[in-house]
Amino acid sequence: MEEVNFEEAMKKLEALAQELEKGDLDLDQSVQKFEEGMALAKKCNDILEKAEKRITILIQEEEGLKEENFVPQED
């Protein structure tokens, strides 16, 4: 999947949901759109988790607010 930011991913996810809600797609198209939507939802969740970790790092810094670059560990 191409690299997108949170806002772009949410817009694409909303568009997919609208397409699915219309009911104009055949089964194969619906499944494809659903899979695409699930991937976008995972991407949004990953972005939010990384943001939460960065915020936690900022809050826990004892010597005042010091931003550290968060490097996520690959699972």
PQR file with spaces between the fields and no chain letter, atoms N, CA, C, O and H, PARSE charges and radii, in Angstrom:
ATOM       1  N    MET     1       0.850   -1.181    0.000 -0.4000 1.5000
ATOM       2  CA   MET     1       0.000    0.000    0.000 -0.0000 2.0000
ATOM       3  C    MET     1       0.889    1.236    0.000  0.5500 1.7000
ATOM       4  O    MET     1       1.910    1.274    0.687 -0.5500 1.4000
ATOM       5  N    GLU     2       0.503    2.236   -0.765 -0.4000 1.5000
ATOM       6  CA   GLU     2       1.265    3.467   -0.839 -0.0000 2.0000
ATOM       7  C    GLU     2       1.251    4.174    0.502  0.5500 1.7000
ATOM       8  O    GLU     2       0.349    3.964    1.313 -0.5500 1.4000
ATOM       9  H    GLU     2      -0.326    2.205   -1.324  0.4000 1.0000
ATOM      10  N    GLU     3       2.237    5.003    0.731 -0.4000 1.5000
ATOM      11  CA   GLU     3       2.348    5.727    1.985 -0.0000 2.0000
ATOM      12  C    GLU     3       1.371    6.902    1.978  0.5500 1.7000
ATOM      13  O    GLU     3       1.466    7.787    1.127 -0.5500 1.4000
ATOM      14  H    GLU     3       2.970    5.173    0.072  0.4000 1.0000
ATOM      15  N    VAL     4       0.446    6.910    2.914 -0.4000 1.5000
ATOM      16  CA   VAL     4      -0.534    7.986    3.031 -0.0000 2.0000
ATOM      17  C    VAL     4      -0.560    8.461    4.474  0.5500 1.7000
ATOM      18  O    VAL     4      -0.204    7.721    5.391 -0.5500 1.4000
ATOM      19  H    VAL     4       0.369    6.192    3.605  0.4000 1.0000
ATOM      20  N    ASN     5      -0.987    9.712    4.667 -0.4000 1.5000
ATOM      21  CA   ASN     5      -1.113   10.186    6.033 -0.0000 2.0000
ATOM      22  C    ASN     5      -2.491    9.809    6.574  0.5500 1.7000
ATOM      23  O    ASN     5      -3.324    9.267    5.848 -0.5500 1.4000
ATOM      24  H    ASN     5      -1.275   10.314    3.922  0.4000 1.0000
ATOM      25  N    PHE     6      -2.720   10.096    7.833 -0.4000 1.5000
ATOM      26  CA   PHE     6      -3.948    9.681    8.496 -0.0000 2.0000
ATOM      27  C    PHE     6      -5.185   10.272    7.827  0.5500 1.7000
ATOM      28  O    PHE     6      -6.167    9.569    7.588 -0.5500 1.4000
ATOM      29  H    PHE     6      -2.043   10.537    8.423  0.4000 1.0000
ATOM      30  N    GLU     7      -5.131   11.556    7.529 -0.4000 1.5000
ATOM      31  CA   GLU     7      -6.288   12.224    6.941 -0.0000 2.0000
ATOM      32  C    GLU     7      -6.633   11.649    5.573  0.5500 1.7000
ATOM      33  O    GLU     7      -7.805   11.440    5.262 -0.5500 1.4000
ATOM      34  H    GLU     7      -4.333   12.127    7.723  0.4000 1.0000
ATOM      35  N    GLU     8      -5.618   11.395    4.761 -0.4000 1.5000
ATOM      36  CA   GLU     8      -5.852   10.797    3.435 -0.0000 2.0000
ATOM      37  C    GLU     8      -6.451    9.403    3.566  0.5500 1.7000
ATOM      38  O    GLU     8      -7.379    9.043    2.842 -0.5500 1.4000
ATOM      39  H    GLU     8      -4.666   11.565    5.015  0.4000 1.0000
ATOM      40  N    ALA     9      -5.916    8.628    4.490 -0.4000 1.5000
ATOM      41  CA   ALA     9      -6.407    7.270    4.696 -0.0000 2.0000
ATOM      42  C    ALA     9      -7.863    7.291    5.157  0.5500 1.7000
ATOM      43  O    ALA     9      -8.663    6.469    4.711 -0.5500 1.4000
ATOM      44  H    ALA     9      -5.162    8.920    5.079  0.4000 1.0000
ATOM      45  N    MET    10      -8.210    8.217    6.040 -0.4000 1.5000
ATOM      46  CA   MET    10      -9.593    8.312    6.516 -0.0000 2.0000
ATOM      47  C    MET    10     -10.545    8.712    5.387  0.5500 1.7000
ATOM      48  O    MET    10     -11.652    8.181    5.294 -0.5500 1.4000
ATOM      49  H    MET    10      -7.560    8.885    6.402  0.4000 1.0000
ATOM      50  N    LYS    11     -10.121    9.642    4.534 -0.4000 1.5000
ATOM      51  CA   LYS    11     -10.954   10.051    3.401 -0.0000 2.0000
ATOM      52  C    LYS    11     -11.196    8.874    2.454  0.5500 1.7000
ATOM      53  O    LYS    11     -12.313    8.671    1.978 -0.5500 1.4000
ATOM      54  H    LYS    11      -9.221   10.073    4.610  0.4000 1.0000
ATOM      55  N    LYS    12     -10.144    8.106    2.186 -0.4000 1.5000
ATOM      56  CA   LYS    12     -10.286    6.936    1.313 -0.0000 2.0000
ATOM      57  C    LYS    12     -11.199    5.892    1.956  0.5500 1.7000
ATOM      58  O    LYS    12     -12.018    5.267    1.282 -0.5500 1.4000
ATOM      59  H    LYS    12      -9.237    8.271    2.572  0.4000 1.0000
ATOM      60  N    LEU    13     -11.049    5.715    3.256 -0.4000 1.5000
ATOM      61  CA   LEU    13     -11.880    4.754    3.983 -0.0000 2.0000
ATOM      62  C    LEU    13     -13.352    5.170    3.947  0.5500 1.7000
ATOM      63  O    LEU    13     -14.232    4.329    3.762 -0.5500 1.4000
ATOM      64  H    LEU    13     -10.384    6.223    3.804  0.4000 1.0000
ATOM      65  N    GLU    14     -13.614    6.452    4.123 -0.4000 1.5000
ATOM      66  CA   GLU    14     -14.991    6.949    4.056 -0.0000 2.0000
ATOM      67  C    GLU    14     -15.576    6.753    2.661  0.5500 1.7000
ATOM      68  O    GLU    14     -16.742    6.383    2.524 -0.5500 1.4000
ATOM      69  H    GLU    14     -12.899    7.135    4.274  0.4000 1.0000
ATOM      70  N    ALA    15     -14.772    7.000    1.622 -0.4000 1.5000
ATOM      71  CA   ALA    15     -15.234    6.816    0.243 -0.0000 2.0000
ATOM      72  C    ALA    15     -15.558    5.348   -0.028  0.5500 1.7000
ATOM      73  O    ALA    15     -16.555    5.037   -0.681 -0.5500 1.4000
ATOM      74  H    ALA    15     -13.825    7.300    1.733  0.4000 1.0000
ATOM      75  N    LEU    16     -14.719    4.455    0.470 -0.4000 1.5000
ATOM      76  CA   LEU    16     -14.975    3.020    0.307 -0.0000 2.0000
ATOM      77  C    LEU    16     -16.264    2.608    1.011  0.5500 1.7000
ATOM      78  O    LEU    16     -17.054    1.834    0.470 -0.5500 1.4000
ATOM      79  H    LEU    16     -13.909    4.707    1.000  0.4000 1.0000
ATOM      80  N    ALA    17     -16.469    3.121    2.203 -0.4000 1.5000
ATOM      81  CA   ALA    17     -17.680    2.788    2.952 -0.0000 2.0000
ATOM      82  C    ALA    17     -18.923    3.255    2.191  0.5500 1.7000
ATOM      83  O    ALA    17     -19.929    2.547    2.138 -0.5500 1.4000
ATOM      84  H    ALA    17     -15.827    3.749    2.642  0.4000 1.0000
ATOM      85  N    GLN    18     -18.845    4.446    1.605 -0.4000 1.5000
ATOM      86  CA   GLN    18     -19.975    4.955    0.836 -0.0000 2.0000
ATOM      87  C    GLN    18     -20.247    4.077   -0.386  0.5500 1.7000
ATOM      88  O    GLN    18     -21.400    3.800   -0.715 -0.5500 1.4000
ATOM      89  H    GLN    18     -18.028    5.021    1.649  0.4000 1.0000
ATOM      90  N    GLU    19     -19.178    3.643   -1.053 -0.4000 1.5000
ATOM      91  CA   GLU    19     -19.346    2.753   -2.211 -0.0000 2.0000
ATOM      92  C    GLU    19     -20.031    1.454   -1.805  0.5500 1.7000
ATOM      93  O    GLU    19     -20.937    0.978   -2.489 -0.5500 1.4000
ATOM      94  H    GLU    19     -18.241    3.868   -0.785  0.4000 1.0000
ATOM      95  N    LEU    20     -19.593    0.892   -0.696 -0.4000 1.5000
ATOM      96  CA   LEU    20     -20.174   -0.365   -0.229 -0.0000 2.0000
ATOM      97  C    LEU    20     -21.629   -0.185    0.202  0.5500 1.7000
ATOM      98  O    LEU    20     -22.458   -1.068   -0.019 -0.5500 1.4000
ATOM      99  H    LEU    20     -18.857    1.278   -0.141  0.4000 1.0000
ATOM     100  N    GLU    21     -21.935    0.952    0.815 -0.4000 1.5000
ATOM     101  CA   GLU    21     -23.296    1.194    1.291 -0.0000 2.0000
ATOM     102  C    GLU    21     -24.290    1.362    0.146  0.5500 1.7000
ATOM     103  O    GLU    21     -25.474    1.065    0.307 -0.5500 1.4000
ATOM     104  H    GLU    21     -21.261    1.669    0.995  0.4000 1.0000
ATOM     105  N    LYS    22     -23.826    1.830   -0.997 -0.4000 1.5000
ATOM     106  CA   LYS    22     -24.716    2.005   -2.146 -0.0000 2.0000
ATOM     107  C    LYS    22     -25.292    0.679   -2.609  0.5500 1.7000
ATOM     108  O    LYS    22     -26.437    0.614   -3.056 -0.5500 1.4000
ATOM     109  H    LYS    22     -22.864    2.071   -1.128  0.4000 1.0000
ATOM     110  N    GLY    23     -24.499   -0.376   -2.501 -0.4000 1.5000
ATOM     111  CA   GLY    23     -24.960   -1.694   -2.902 -0.0000 2.0000
ATOM     112  C    GLY    23     -24.927   -1.938   -4.396  0.5500 1.7000
ATOM     113  O    GLY    23     -25.550   -2.887   -4.872 -0.5500 1.4000
ATOM     114  H    GLY    23     -23.569   -0.324   -2.138  0.4000 1.0000
ATOM     115  N    ASP    24     -24.214   -1.104   -5.160 -0.4000 1.5000
ATOM     116  CA   ASP    24     -24.146   -1.240   -6.619 -0.0000 2.0000
ATOM     117  C    ASP    24     -23.053   -2.205   -7.087  0.5500 1.7000
ATOM     118  O    ASP    24     -22.968   -2.507   -8.278 -0.5500 1.4000
ATOM     119  H    ASP    24     -23.708   -0.332   -4.774  0.4000 1.0000
ATOM     120  N    LEU    25     -22.233   -2.682   -6.183 -0.4000 1.5000
ATOM     121  CA   LEU    25     -21.089   -3.524   -6.556 -0.0000 2.0000
ATOM     122  C    LEU    25     -21.480   -4.992   -6.540  0.5500 1.7000
ATOM     123  O    LEU    25     -22.334   -5.418   -5.762 -0.5500 1.4000
ATOM     124  H    LEU    25     -22.302   -2.437   -5.216  0.4000 1.0000
ATOM     125  N    ASP    26     -20.833   -5.762   -7.420 -0.4000 1.5000
ATOM     126  CA   ASP    26     -21.056   -7.209   -7.352 -0.0000 2.0000
ATOM     127  C    ASP    26     -20.233   -7.778   -6.196  0.5500 1.7000
ATOM     128  O    ASP    26     -19.475   -7.053   -5.554 -0.5500 1.4000
ATOM     129  H    ASP    26     -20.139   -5.416   -8.052  0.4000 1.0000
ATOM     130  N    LEU    27     -20.382   -9.050   -5.940 -0.4000 1.5000
ATOM     131  CA   LEU    27     -19.737   -9.673   -4.786 -0.0000 2.0000
ATOM     132  C    LEU    27     -18.220   -9.524   -4.831  0.5500 1.7000
ATOM     133  O    LEU    27     -17.611   -9.172   -3.821 -0.5500 1.4000
ATOM     134  H    LEU    27     -20.999   -9.640   -6.462  0.4000 1.0000
ATOM     135  N    ASP    28     -17.597   -9.785   -5.981 -0.4000 1.5000
ATOM     136  CA   ASP    28     -16.143   -9.687   -6.084 -0.0000 2.0000
ATOM     137  C    ASP    28     -15.656   -8.266   -5.817  0.5500 1.7000
ATOM     138  O    ASP    28     -14.662   -8.060   -5.121 -0.5500 1.4000
ATOM     139  H    ASP    28     -18.092  -10.071   -6.802  0.4000 1.0000
ATOM     140  N    GLN    29     -16.364   -7.294   -6.376 -0.4000 1.5000
ATOM     141  CA   GLN    29     -15.991   -5.896   -6.155 -0.0000 2.0000
ATOM     142  C    GLN    29     -16.176   -5.513   -4.687  0.5500 1.7000
ATOM     143  O    GLN    29     -15.350   -4.801   -4.116 -0.5500 1.4000
ATOM     144  H    GLN    29     -17.172   -7.462   -6.941  0.4000 1.0000
ATOM     145  N    SER    30     -17.248   -5.981   -4.092 -0.4000 1.5000
ATOM     146  CA   SER    30     -17.518   -5.686   -2.683 -0.0000 2.0000
ATOM     147  C    SER    30     -16.425   -6.263   -1.792  0.5500 1.7000
ATOM     148  O    SER    30     -15.953   -5.595   -0.872 -0.5500 1.4000
ATOM     149  H    SER    30     -17.919   -6.559   -4.557  0.4000 1.0000
ATOM     150  N    VAL    31     -16.025   -7.490   -2.060 -0.4000 1.5000
ATOM     151  CA   VAL    31     -14.967   -8.121   -1.263 -0.0000 2.0000
ATOM     152  C    VAL    31     -13.654   -7.365   -1.441  0.5500 1.7000
ATOM     153  O    VAL    31     -12.924   -7.152   -0.473 -0.5500 1.4000
ATOM     154  H    VAL    31     -16.408   -8.033   -2.807  0.4000 1.0000
ATOM     155  N    GLN    32     -13.354   -6.962   -2.669 -0.4000 1.5000
ATOM     156  CA   GLN    32     -12.126   -6.206   -2.932 -0.0000 2.0000
ATOM     157  C    GLN    32     -12.141   -4.876   -2.167  0.5500 1.7000
ATOM     158  O    GLN    32     -11.148   -4.508   -1.540 -0.5500 1.4000
ATOM     159  H    GLN    32     -13.947   -7.135   -3.455  0.4000 1.0000
ATOM     160  N    LYS    33     -13.263   -4.163   -2.220 -0.4000 1.5000
ATOM     161  CA   LYS    33     -13.385   -2.886   -1.506 -0.0000 2.0000
ATOM     162  C    LYS    33     -13.292   -3.095    0.000  0.5500 1.7000
ATOM     163  O    LYS    33     -12.692   -2.289    0.712 -0.5500 1.4000
ATOM     164  H    LYS    33     -14.069   -4.463   -2.729  0.4000 1.0000
ATOM     165  N    PHE    34     -13.896   -4.193    0.484 -0.4000 1.5000
ATOM     166  CA   PHE    34     -13.828   -4.498    1.905 -0.0000 2.0000
ATOM     167  C    PHE    34     -12.382   -4.749    2.334  0.5500 1.7000
ATOM     168  O    PHE    34     -11.939   -4.237    3.363 -0.5500 1.4000
ATOM     169  H    PHE    34     -14.383   -4.847   -0.095  0.4000 1.0000
ATOM     170  N    GLU    35     -11.648   -5.536    1.547 -0.4000 1.5000
ATOM     171  CA   GLU    35     -10.239   -5.818    1.856 -0.0000 2.0000
ATOM     172  C    GLU    35      -9.419   -4.535    1.849  0.5500 1.7000
ATOM     173  O    GLU    35      -8.566   -4.331    2.713 -0.5500 1.4000
ATOM     174  H    GLU    35     -12.007   -5.953    0.712  0.4000 1.0000
ATOM     175  N    GLU    36      -9.677   -3.681    0.883 -0.4000 1.5000
ATOM     176  CA   GLU    36      -8.976   -2.395    0.801 -0.0000 2.0000
ATOM     177  C    GLU    36      -9.298   -1.545    2.042  0.5500 1.7000
ATOM     178  O    GLU    36      -8.417   -0.899    2.610 -0.5500 1.4000
ATOM     179  H    GLU    36     -10.370   -3.846    0.181  0.4000 1.0000
ATOM     180  N    GLY    37     -10.550   -1.559    2.442 -0.4000 1.5000
ATOM     181  CA   GLY    37     -10.958   -0.813    3.627 -0.0000 2.0000
ATOM     182  C    GLY    37     -10.309   -1.342    4.896  0.5500 1.7000
ATOM     183  O    GLY    37      -9.906   -0.563    5.759 -0.5500 1.4000
ATOM     184  H    GLY    37     -11.266   -2.083    1.981  0.4000 1.0000
ATOM     185  N    MET    38     -10.207   -2.651    5.014 -0.4000 1.5000
ATOM     186  CA   MET    38      -9.559   -3.241    6.193 -0.0000 2.0000
ATOM     187  C    MET    38      -8.084   -2.844    6.260  0.5500 1.7000
ATOM     188  O    MET    38      -7.563   -2.562    7.339 -0.5500 1.4000
ATOM     189  H    MET    38     -10.535   -3.285    4.313  0.4000 1.0000
ATOM     190  N    ALA    39      -7.413   -2.824    5.105 -0.4000 1.5000
ATOM     191  CA   ALA    39      -6.005   -2.414    5.064 -0.0000 2.0000
ATOM     192  C    ALA    39      -5.868   -0.947    5.467  0.5500 1.7000
ATOM     193  O    ALA    39      -4.947   -0.586    6.200 -0.5500 1.4000
ATOM     194  H    ALA    39      -7.836   -3.053    4.228  0.4000 1.0000
ATOM     195  N    LEU    40      -6.780   -0.106    4.991 -0.4000 1.5000
ATOM     196  CA   LEU    40      -6.746    1.306    5.366 -0.0000 2.0000
ATOM     197  C    LEU    40      -7.029    1.493    6.854  0.5500 1.7000
ATOM     198  O    LEU    40      -6.393    2.323    7.503 -0.5500 1.4000
ATOM     199  H    LEU    40      -7.528   -0.399    4.396  0.4000 1.0000
ATOM     200  N    ALA    41      -7.969    0.738    7.396 -0.4000 1.5000
ATOM     201  CA   ALA    41      -8.280    0.820    8.819 -0.0000 2.0000
ATOM     202  C    ALA    41      -7.062    0.424    9.659  0.5500 1.7000
ATOM     203  O    ALA    41      -6.778    1.045   10.683 -0.5500 1.4000
ATOM     204  H    ALA    41      -8.486    0.064    6.869  0.4000 1.0000
ATOM     205  N    LYS    42      -6.352   -0.609    9.222 -0.4000 1.5000
ATOM     206  CA   LYS    42      -5.132   -1.031    9.924 -0.0000 2.0000
ATOM     207  C    LYS    42      -4.080    0.069    9.858  0.5500 1.7000
ATOM     208  O    LYS    42      -3.406    0.353   10.848 -0.5500 1.4000
ATOM     209  H    LYS    42      -6.583   -1.114    8.390  0.4000 1.0000
ATOM     210  N    LYS    43      -3.944    0.688    8.681 -0.4000 1.5000
ATOM     211  CA   LYS    43      -2.978    1.776    8.512 -0.0000 2.0000
ATOM     212  C    LYS    43      -3.323    2.929    9.467  0.5500 1.7000
ATOM     213  O    LYS    43      -2.433    3.472   10.122 -0.5500 1.4000
ATOM     214  H    LYS    43      -4.492    0.456    7.877  0.4000 1.0000
ATOM     215  N    CYS    44      -4.597    3.302    9.549 -0.4000 1.5000
ATOM     216  CA   CYS    44      -5.025    4.372   10.455 -0.0000 2.0000
ATOM     217  C    CYS    44      -4.710    4.011   11.902  0.5500 1.7000
ATOM     218  O    CYS    44      -4.223    4.848   12.662 -0.5500 1.4000
ATOM     219  H    CYS    44      -5.319    2.860    9.017  0.4000 1.0000
ATOM     220  N    ASN    45      -4.985    2.773   12.280 -0.4000 1.5000
ATOM     221  CA   ASN    45      -4.696    2.321   13.629 -0.0000 2.0000
ATOM     222  C    ASN    45      -3.201    2.385   13.929  0.5500 1.7000
ATOM     223  O    ASN    45      -2.801    2.805   15.015 -0.5500 1.4000
ATOM     224  H    ASN    45      -5.380    2.093   11.662  0.4000 1.0000
ATOM     225  N    ASP    46      -2.378    1.970   12.973 -0.4000 1.5000
ATOM     226  CA   ASP    46      -0.925    2.015   13.155 -0.0000 2.0000
ATOM     227  C    ASP    46      -0.440    3.456   13.348  0.5500 1.7000
ATOM     228  O    ASP    46       0.403    3.727   14.204 -0.5500 1.4000
ATOM     229  H    ASP    46      -2.703    1.629   12.091  0.4000 1.0000
ATOM     230  N    ILE    47      -0.980    4.369   12.546 -0.4000 1.5000
ATOM     231  CA   ILE    47      -0.600    5.781   12.657 -0.0000 2.0000
ATOM     232  C    ILE    47      -0.978    6.316   14.035  0.5500 1.7000
ATOM     233  O    ILE    47      -0.189    7.023   14.662 -0.5500 1.4000
ATOM     234  H    ILE    47      -1.664    4.149   11.851  0.4000 1.0000
ATOM     235  N    LEU    48      -2.175    5.987   14.509 -0.4000 1.5000
ATOM     236  CA   LEU    48      -2.624    6.453   15.822 -0.0000 2.0000
ATOM     237  C    LEU    48      -1.770    5.870   16.945  0.5500 1.7000
ATOM     238  O    LEU    48      -1.447    6.569   17.906 -0.5500 1.4000
ATOM     239  H    LEU    48      -2.816    5.414   14.000  0.4000 1.0000
ATOM     240  N    GLU    49      -1.407    4.604   16.832 -0.4000 1.5000
ATOM     241  CA   GLU    49      -0.562    3.980   17.860 -0.0000 2.0000
ATOM     242  C    GLU    49       0.811    4.649   17.922  0.5500 1.7000
ATOM     243  O    GLU    49       1.335    4.883   19.011 -0.5500 1.4000
ATOM     244  H    GLU    49      -1.670    4.036   16.052  0.4000 1.0000
ATOM     245  N    LYS    50       1.395    4.956   16.767 -0.4000 1.5000
ATOM     246  CA   LYS    50       2.695    5.634   16.744 -0.0000 2.0000
ATOM     247  C    LYS    50       2.592    7.021   17.356  0.5500 1.7000
ATOM     248  O    LYS    50       3.488    7.440   18.089 -0.5500 1.4000
ATOM     249  H    LYS    50       0.970    4.766   15.882  0.4000 1.0000
ATOM     250  N    ALA    51       1.512    7.738   17.066 -0.4000 1.5000
ATOM     251  CA   ALA    51       1.307    9.071   17.639 -0.0000 2.0000
ATOM     252  C    ALA    51       1.167    8.976   19.155  0.5500 1.7000
ATOM     253  O    ALA    51       1.723    9.796   19.887 -0.5500 1.4000
ATOM     254  H    ALA    51       0.785    7.397   16.470  0.4000 1.0000
ATOM     255  N    GLU    52       0.430    7.983   19.621 -0.4000 1.5000
ATOM     256  CA   GLU    52       0.249    7.793   21.059 -0.0000 2.0000
ATOM     257  C    GLU    52       1.586    7.522   21.743  0.5500 1.7000
ATOM     258  O    GLU    52       1.846    8.044   22.826 -0.5500 1.4000
ATOM     259  H    GLU    52      -0.021    7.317   19.026  0.4000 1.0000
ATOM     260  N    LYS    53       2.433    6.708   21.116 -0.4000 1.5000
ATOM     261  CA   LYS    53       3.744    6.407   21.695 -0.0000 2.0000
ATOM     262  C    LYS    53       4.610    7.652   21.747  0.5500 1.7000
ATOM     263  O    LYS    53       5.326    7.866   22.725 -0.5500 1.4000
ATOM     264  H    LYS    53       2.222    6.284   20.235  0.4000 1.0000
ATOM     265  N    ARG    54       4.554    8.480   20.706 -0.4000 1.5000
ATOM     266  CA   ARG    54       5.331    9.728   20.714 -0.0000 2.0000
ATOM     267  C    ARG    54       4.856   10.632   21.834  0.5500 1.7000
ATOM     268  O    ARG    54       5.671   11.238   22.530 -0.5500 1.4000
ATOM     269  H    ARG    54       3.972    8.307   19.912  0.4000 1.0000
ATOM     270  N    ILE    55       3.541   10.731   22.018 -0.4000 1.5000
ATOM     271  CA   ILE    55       2.995   11.572   23.077 -0.0000 2.0000
ATOM     272  C    ILE    55       3.437   11.056   24.440  0.5500 1.7000
ATOM     273  O    ILE    55       3.792   11.839   25.321 -0.5500 1.4000
ATOM     274  H    ILE    55       2.879   10.239   21.453  0.4000 1.0000
ATOM     275  N    THR    56       3.416    9.745   24.611 -0.4000 1.5000
ATOM     276  CA   THR    56       3.851    9.149   25.873 -0.0000 2.0000
ATOM     277  C    THR    56       5.310    9.481   26.152  0.5500 1.7000
ATOM     278  O    THR    56       5.663    9.794   27.289 -0.5500 1.4000
ATOM     279  H    THR    56       3.127    9.108   23.895  0.4000 1.0000
ATOM     280  N    ILE    57       6.156    9.420   25.139 -0.4000 1.5000
ATOM     281  CA   ILE    57       7.570    9.760   25.303 -0.0000 2.0000
ATOM     282  C    ILE    57       7.703   11.209   25.745  0.5500 1.7000
ATOM     283  O    ILE    57       8.499   11.516   26.633 -0.5500 1.4000
ATOM     284  H    ILE    57       5.869    9.166   24.216  0.4000 1.0000
ATOM     285  N    LEU    58       6.929   12.103   25.134 -0.4000 1.5000
ATOM     286  CA   LEU    58       6.990   13.517   25.504 -0.0000 2.0000
ATOM     287  C    LEU    58       6.555   13.741   26.944  0.5500 1.7000
ATOM     288  O    LEU    58       7.184   14.505   27.676 -0.5500 1.4000
ATOM     289  H    LEU    58       6.283   11.853   24.413  0.4000 1.0000
ATOM     290  N    ILE    59       5.483   13.078   27.350 -0.4000 1.5000
ATOM     291  CA   ILE    59       4.949   13.268   28.691 -0.0000 2.0000
ATOM     292  C    ILE    59       5.907   12.720   29.745  0.5500 1.7000
ATOM     293  O    ILE    59       6.050   13.311   30.816 -0.5500 1.4000
ATOM     294  H    ILE    59       4.971   12.457   26.756  0.4000 1.0000
ATOM     295  N    GLN    60       6.557   11.609   29.457 -0.4000 1.5000
ATOM     296  CA   GLN    60       7.404   10.953   30.448 -0.0000 2.0000
ATOM     297  C    GLN    60       8.788   11.577   30.577  0.5500 1.7000
ATOM     298  O    GLN    60       9.537   11.222   31.487 -0.5500 1.4000
ATOM     299  H    GLN    60       6.440   11.129   28.588  0.4000 1.0000
ATOM     300  N    GLU    61       9.136   12.481   29.703 -0.4000 1.5000
ATOM     301  CA   GLU    61      10.457   13.111   29.771 -0.0000 2.0000
ATOM     302  C    GLU    61      10.551   13.911   31.069  0.5500 1.7000
ATOM     303  O    GLU    61       9.748   14.816   31.296 -0.5500 1.4000
ATOM     304  H    GLU    61       8.527   12.769   28.964  0.4000 1.0000
ATOM     305  N    GLU    62      11.517   13.587   31.915 -0.4000 1.5000
ATOM     306  CA   GLU    62      11.624   14.192   33.239 -0.0000 2.0000
ATOM     307  C    GLU    62      12.223   15.589   33.222  0.5500 1.7000
ATOM     308  O    GLU    62      11.926   16.383   34.114 -0.5500 1.4000
ATOM     309  H    GLU    62      12.169   12.852   31.730  0.4000 1.0000
ATOM     310  N    GLU    63      13.041   15.914   32.259 -0.4000 1.5000
ATOM     311  CA   GLU    63      13.748   17.193   32.251 -0.0000 2.0000
ATOM     312  C    GLU    63      12.996   18.246   31.445  0.5500 1.7000
ATOM     313  O    GLU    63      13.615   19.152   30.887 -0.5500 1.4000
ATOM     314  H    GLU    63      13.282   15.269   31.534  0.4000 1.0000
ATOM     315  N    GLY    64      11.718   18.143   31.378 -0.4000 1.5000
ATOM     316  CA   GLY    64      10.925   19.074   30.601 -0.0000 2.0000
ATOM     317  C    GLY    64      10.515   18.434   29.297  0.5500 1.7000
ATOM     318  O    GLY    64      10.797   17.258   29.062 -0.5500 1.4000
ATOM     319  H    GLY    64      11.215   17.407   31.831  0.4000 1.0000
ATOM     320  N    LEU    65       9.868   19.178   28.466 -0.4000 1.5000
ATOM     321  CA   LEU    65       9.409   18.634   27.200 -0.0000 2.0000
ATOM     322  C    LEU    65      10.566   18.562   26.217  0.5500 1.7000
ATOM     323  O    LEU    65      11.130   19.578   25.809 -0.5500 1.4000
ATOM     324  H    LEU    65       9.639   20.133   28.656  0.4000 1.0000
ATOM     325  N    LYS    66      10.890   17.381   25.864 -0.4000 1.5000
ATOM     326  CA   LYS    66      11.955   17.137   24.900 -0.0000 2.0000
ATOM     327  C    LYS    66      11.450   16.082   23.933  0.5500 1.7000
ATOM     328  O    LYS    66      11.174   14.948   24.324 -0.5500 1.4000
ATOM     329  H    LYS    66      10.432   16.556   26.195  0.4000 1.0000
ATOM     330  N    GLU    67      11.332   16.460   22.681 -0.4000 1.5000
ATOM     331  CA   GLU    67      10.812   15.514   21.701 -0.0000 2.0000
ATOM     332  C    GLU    67      11.925   14.567   21.274  0.5500 1.7000
ATOM     333  O    GLU    67      13.033   14.990   20.946 -0.5500 1.4000
ATOM     334  H    GLU    67      11.556   17.382   22.364  0.4000 1.0000
ATOM     335  N    GLU    68      11.606   13.288   21.287 -0.4000 1.5000
ATOM     336  CA   GLU    68      12.525   12.274   20.803 -0.0000 2.0000
ATOM     337  C    GLU    68      11.915   11.657   19.557  0.5500 1.7000
ATOM     338  O    GLU    68      10.698   11.493   19.468 -0.5500 1.4000
ATOM     339  H    GLU    68      10.705   12.945   21.554  0.4000 1.0000
ATOM     340  N    ASN    69      12.744   11.322   18.617 -0.4000 1.5000
ATOM     341  CA   ASN    69      12.236   10.638   17.430 -0.0000 2.0000
ATOM     342  C    ASN    69      11.922    9.204   17.798  0.5500 1.7000
ATOM     343  O    ASN    69      12.801    8.441   18.199 -0.5500 1.4000
ATOM     344  H    ASN    69      13.733   11.455   18.690  0.4000 1.0000
ATOM     345  N    PHE    70      10.686    8.856   17.660 -0.4000 1.5000
ATOM     346  CA   PHE    70      10.238    7.497   17.945 -0.0000 2.0000
ATOM     347  C    PHE    70      10.494    6.628   16.734  0.5500 1.7000
ATOM     348  O    PHE    70      10.034    6.928   15.632 -0.5500 1.4000
ATOM     349  H    PHE    70       9.971    9.476   17.334  0.4000 1.0000
ATOM     350  N    VAL    71      11.224    5.560   16.938 -0.4000 1.5000
ATOM     351  CA   VAL    71      11.488    4.605   15.869 -0.0000 2.0000
ATOM     352  C    VAL    71      10.748    3.336   16.235  0.5500 1.7000
ATOM     353  O    VAL    71      11.151    2.619   17.150 -0.5500 1.4000
ATOM     354  H    VAL    71      11.598    5.316   17.833  0.4000 1.0000
ATOM     355  N    PRO    72       9.657    3.051   15.519 -0.5600 1.5000
ATOM     356  CA   PRO    72       8.879    1.857   15.867  0.2800 2.0000
ATOM     357  C    PRO    72       9.673    0.583   15.610  0.5500 1.7000
ATOM     358  O    PRO    72      10.425    0.475   14.641 -0.5500 1.4000
ATOM     359  N    GLN    73       9.482   -0.370   16.507 -0.4000 1.5000
ATOM     360  CA   GLN    73      10.114   -1.666   16.315 -0.0000 2.0000
ATOM     361  C    GLN    73       9.232   -2.513   15.434  0.5500 1.7000
ATOM     362  O    GLN    73       8.021   -2.581   15.645 -0.5500 1.4000
ATOM     363  H    GLN    73       8.871   -0.282   17.294  0.4000 1.0000
ATOM     364  N    GLU    74       9.818   -3.152   14.461 -0.4000 1.5000
ATOM     365  CA   GLU    74       9.068   -4.027   13.576 -0.0000 2.0000
ATOM     366  C    GLU    74       8.704   -5.293   14.330  0.5500 1.7000
ATOM     367  O    GLU    74       9.531   -5.872   15.035 -0.5500 1.4000
ATOM     368  H    GLU    74      10.802   -3.096   14.290  0.4000 1.0000
ATOM     369  N    ASP    75       7.453   -5.716   14.173 -0.4000 1.5000
ATOM     370  CA   ASP    75       6.985   -6.943   14.844 -0.0000 2.0000
ATOM     371  C    ASP    75       7.502   -8.161   14.154  0.5500 1.7000
ATOM     372  O    ASP    75       7.212   -9.280   14.578 -0.5500 1.4000
ATOM     373  H    ASP    75       6.781   -5.246   13.600  0.4000 1.0000
